[in-house]
Amino acid sequence: MPNLKRHKSNVEGKQKARLSCFGCYFKKMEISNYAKGLDERRRKEYVSKIAAIAAKDPYLLKCTEQCLPKNVNYVKIINYLLQGRNTVTGGKLESNKALSAGKLYQSGWVQSMEGCQHSELCFILSKVLHTQSLNLPALRVWIAVDKDGFIKTAHCTCVAGLGECCTHIGGTLFALESIARKFEEDNLVIKFKICI
């Protein structure tokens, strides 16, 4: 019984230390107005997600259309949506619904995409129209991709956005895949012309 009490107090001590450390980090980190508008629990989840990949809120990054990755392919998207891990909970995403988000991209719901490099990752920011209400302003999505084209994490301003795998994120991923496919086809055409 004494060992159980000691174990419980050790666990509680570690949790308090982690929370106080998180509080210090949270005060130092610059966050967007979107993050400031979240309730306390969601804000902590959002900040811990950012802290796992970068030291700046992606919504504050300056991005351009010319800086989009050209190596995100279908296999990497499937791997992320089905086998990817949630950065906050550590559980698998297993988002079968987001796999059908290619139709969202094909139908023109993804309005714009921009990208930029920050802390060895490429961040993609996009605007995607609401699927349920056309009167509301476009949702904002960000996706973190490493140099090899593997998706690290993502976020959307929709209700399911903290879960890292809503259909809006899926639509943006399929838009990226389309860019990569077009880039690869253009390079093949150029190589073919050079060979002739």
C-alpha positions in Angstrom: 0.0 0.0 0.0 2.8 2.5 0.8 4.3 1.9 -2.7 1.0 2.7 -4.3 0.7 6.1 -2.5 4.3 6.9 -3.4 3.7 6.0 -7.1 0.5 8.1 -7.1 2.4 11.2 -5.6 5.2 10.7 -8.1 2.7 10.7 -11.0 0.9 13.8 -9.7 4.2 15.6 -9.2 5.3 14.9 -12.8 1.9 16.1 -14.1 2.2 19.4 -12.1 5.7 19.9 -13.4 4.6 19.3 -17.0 1.7 21.7 -16.6 3.9 24.4 -15.1 6.5 23.9 -17.8 3.7 24.1 -20.4 2.4 27.3 -18.8 5.9 28.9 -19.2 6.1 27.7 -22.8 2.6 28.9 -23.5 3.4 32.4 -22.3 6.5 32.7 -24.5 4.9 31.4 -27.7 3.2 33.8 -30.0 -0.2 32.5 -31.1 -2.8 33.6 -33.6 -6.1 35.2 -32.8 -7.7 31.9 -33.7 -5.8 30.1 -30.9 -6.6 32.9 -28.5 -10.3 32.5 -29.2 -10.3 28.8 -28.3 -11.4 27.6 -24.8 -8.6 26.8 -22.4 -8.5 23.0 -23.0 -8.5 23.3 -26.7 -5.9 26.1 -26.6 -3.6 23.8 -24.6 -4.1 21.0 -27.1 -3.4 23.4 -30.0 -0.3 24.8 -28.4 1.0 21.4 -27.5 0.5 20.3 -31.1 2.5 23.4 -32.3 5.2 22.8 -29.7 5.7 19.3 -31.0 6.6 20.5 -34.5 7.7 24.2 -34.4 7.9 27.2 -32.1 5.5 29.4 -34.0 1.8 29.2 -34.8 1.5 28.3 -38.5 -1.4 30.8 -38.9 1.2 33.6 -38.3 3.6 32.4 -41.0 4.0 34.4 -44.3 3.5 32.0 -47.2 3.5 32.2 -51.0 2.0 30.1 -53.8 5.5 29.3 -55.1 6.6 27.4 -52.0 4.4 24.3 -52.2 5.9 20.8 -51.8 5.9 18.7 -54.9 6.5 15.3 -53.3 3.2 14.6 -51.4 1.7 11.5 -53.1 -1.4 9.3 -52.7 0.5 6.7 -50.6 1.7 9.3 -48.1 -1.8 10.7 -47.8 -3.3 7.3 -47.1 -0.5 6.5 -44.7 -1.2 9.7 -42.8 -5.0 9.5 -42.7 -5.1 5.8 -41.7 -1.8 5.1 -39.8 -0.8 8.6 -38.6 -0.7 9.5 -34.9 -2.5 12.3 -33.2 0.2 14.6 -31.7 -1.8 15.3 -28.6 -3.3 11.9 -27.7 -0.9 9.6 -29.5 -3.7 7.5 -30.9 -4.1 6.5 -34.5 -6.1 8.8 -36.7 -7.9 6.1 -38.7 -9.9 8.6 -40.7 -11.7 6.6 -43.4 -14.1 9.6 -44.1 -11.2 11.9 -45.0 -10.2 9.5 -47.7 -13.2 10.6 -49.8 -12.0 14.2 -49.6 -10.6 14.0 -53.1 -14.1 14.8 -54.3 -14.0 17.9 -52.2 -10.9 19.1 -54.1 -12.3 18.0 -57.5 -15.5 20.0 -56.8 -13.5 23.2 -56.2 -14.0 23.6 -52.5 -10.3 24.2 -51.9 -10.1 27.9 -52.6 -6.4 28.7 -52.2 -3.1 27.2 -51.1 0.2 28.8 -50.0 3.4 27.3 -48.5 6.5 28.3 -46.6 9.6 26.7 -45.0 9.9 27.0 -41.2 12.0 24.9 -38.8 12.8 22.1 -41.4 9.2 21.7 -42.3 7.1 23.0 -45.1 3.8 24.5 -43.9 0.8 24.6 -46.3 -2.0 27.0 -45.5 -5.2 26.7 -47.4 -8.8 28.1 -47.4 -11.6 25.5 -47.9 -15.3 26.3 -48.1 -17.7 24.9 -45.6 -19.4 21.7 -46.8 -22.5 22.3 -44.8 -23.0 26.1 -44.9 -22.0 28.3 -47.9 -22.7 31.6 -46.1 -19.9 31.2 -43.6 -16.3 32.4 -44.4 -13.9 29.8 -45.7 -12.2 27.5 -43.1 -8.4 27.8 -42.7 -6.3 24.7 -42.8 -2.6 24.2 -42.1 -0.5 21.1 -42.8 3.1 20.4 -41.8 5.1 18.3 -44.3 8.7 17.2 -44.0 11.3 17.4 -46.7 10.5 13.9 -47.9 6.8 14.7 -48.4 5.5 12.9 -45.2 2.7 14.6 -43.4 3.6 15.3 -39.8 0.4 16.9 -38.5 -2.5 19.2 -39.7 -5.1 21.5 -38.3 -8.4 23.0 -39.5 -10.6 25.8 -37.9 -13.7 23.5 -38.2 -15.2 21.7 -35.2 -13.3 18.5 -36.0 -10.0 20.3 -36.8 -8.2 19.5 -33.6 -8.5 15.8 -34.5 -6.0 16.5 -37.3 -8.0 14.6 -40.0 -11.2 16.3 -41.1 -12.4 16.3 -44.7 -11.1 19.9 -45.2 -7.6 18.7 -44.4 -8.1 15.7 -46.7 -9.2 18.0 -49.5 -6.1 20.1 -49.1 -3.9 17.0 -49.1 -5.5 15.8 -52.3 -4.9 19.3 -53.8 -1.2 18.9 -52.9 -1.1 15.4 -54.5 -2.6 16.9 -57.7 0.2 19.5 -57.7 2.9 16.8 -57.2 1.4 14.7 -60.0 1.3 17.7 -62.4 4.9 18.6 -61.5 6.0 15.0 -62.1 4.2 14.8 -65.5 5.7 18.2 -66.6 9.2 16.9 -65.7 8.6 13.7 -67.7 7.5 15.8 -70.7 10.6 17.9 -70.4 12.9 14.8 -70.2 11.1 13.2 -73.1 11.6 16.4 -75.3 15.3 16.5 -74.3 15.7 12.8 -75.3 14.3 13.4 -78.8 
